[in-house]
Amino acid sequence: MEIGPWPCPLTLAEGFFENKAGVGAYRGSFLVHYLDRLVYPNISVDVLIVCGVAVCVLNLAVYARRYGKYRRKMPSSSLF
């Protein structure tokens, strides 16, 4: 399926059974259809910005701490 222009047989089967059940087949990708609300829940932009900044600050703190431990273990003559 990857090297040719053919559709995935499972996608065709899914569309067939959705039509049989009276459910309209979705248009678009699997991820957008099924996982969009899980990955991108309805959260305000402000909350997303605060969370993003918090993750960056936490990451920077972890790296700063590890770098500080690394510097303390090095002999002072080999710094530069």
N, C-alpha and C positions, 0 to 999 in steps of 0.2 A: 504494500500500500504506500510505503514511503517513497519508492522510486518511480511510481507510475501515477497516472491521473485518476486512479480509481478511488471511489469513496470507501470508507471503512465498512465492512459488513455489519459490525455491531451498530453503527450509526443508522444504517439502512433498516436493520431489524427494529431498532428503537423507534424510528419514524413510522414504520409499518404498524407496530403495536399501539403507538400513541394514536394514530388515525383510527384504528379499530376500536379503541376505547373512547373515541370522541374528543380526545384531548388534542388541541392544535399543536403541531410540532413547533418547536422554538426555532428561531433564526439566530444564528450567531454561534459563538464558541461554547464549549462545555463549561469552561471556567466562568465565563460571564454569566451564563444561565444558572448554574448551580452554586457557585462559590462567591459570587459578587457580594451578597449581603453578609456572608461570614467574614470575608477578607476586608471589605469596606462597609462596615455597619454605618447606620445613620448617626454619625457623631459630628458635632459642630467643628468648624475649622479651628476655632480657638483651642479646643481640647486636643485636637491632633497636633497643633503647633507646640503646646505645652508638653505633650508626651514626647514628641520628637526632640525637643530641646533637652528634656530630662534624660533621655537615652544617650544623647551626645555628651552631656555633662558626666553621666555615670561612666561612660566609656573613657572619657578623658581622665577621670579620677583613677580608674583602674590602671590605665597606662602610666600615669604619673607616679602612682604607688610602686608599680613594677620597676619603673626606671629609677626611682629613688633607692629601691633595694639593690638594684644592679650597680648603681654608683657607689653605694656603701661597701659592696663586696670587692670592688676594684681597688688595687693599690693606688695611692695618690700620684705616684710617678708615671703611671701609664694612662693618665687621663687625656693628655694631648701630646 
